[in-house]
Amino acid sequence: MIRRGDPGIISTRMKQNQSMNSEIRDLVEAFAEELTAVVRRTALEQVHSALGGSVSDERRTRGPGRKASGPRAARGGGGKRSSEQVDAFAAKIFDFVKKNPGLRGEQLSSAMKTDTKSLRLPMLKLIGDKKVKTKGQRRGMMYYVA
């Protein structure tokens, strides 16, 4: 006859519970590791496609027969510009501002057929070298030859 408080049965049940808890913990850890791997892989794929993945990715995002356009495409894709490229573009901006003083950044970028982000670094260089001066603030800022 087995008694309710028999220490042998209690220790057996505790061992079974510990074993089951250990199995559950192992399963949860394995699931978490797999989930982490899937999330990382998905994030890497998204970054890869955002930074110009394979040709099939570009066709999927731009549509068939459409090419990339704009200043980055003209430079051969993303990436940093060399100091020579920045200086050359700054010289073009300087000549344009000399001929067309008082333009805002948006007007300047549309007239030069580029985006305002591409103008930022060369323009900061021109302002720092005191070749160009500004009037106004933010979007209303106008550029003049110093």
Secondary structure, DSSP 8 states (H G I E B T S, - for coil): ---TT-HHHHHHHHHHHHHHHHHHHHHHHHHHHHHHHHHHHHHHHHHHHHTT--HHHHHHHH-TT----SHHHHTTSSS---HHHHHHHHHHHHHHHHHSTTEEHHHHHHHTTS-HHHHHHHHHHHHHTTSEEEESSGGG-EEEE-
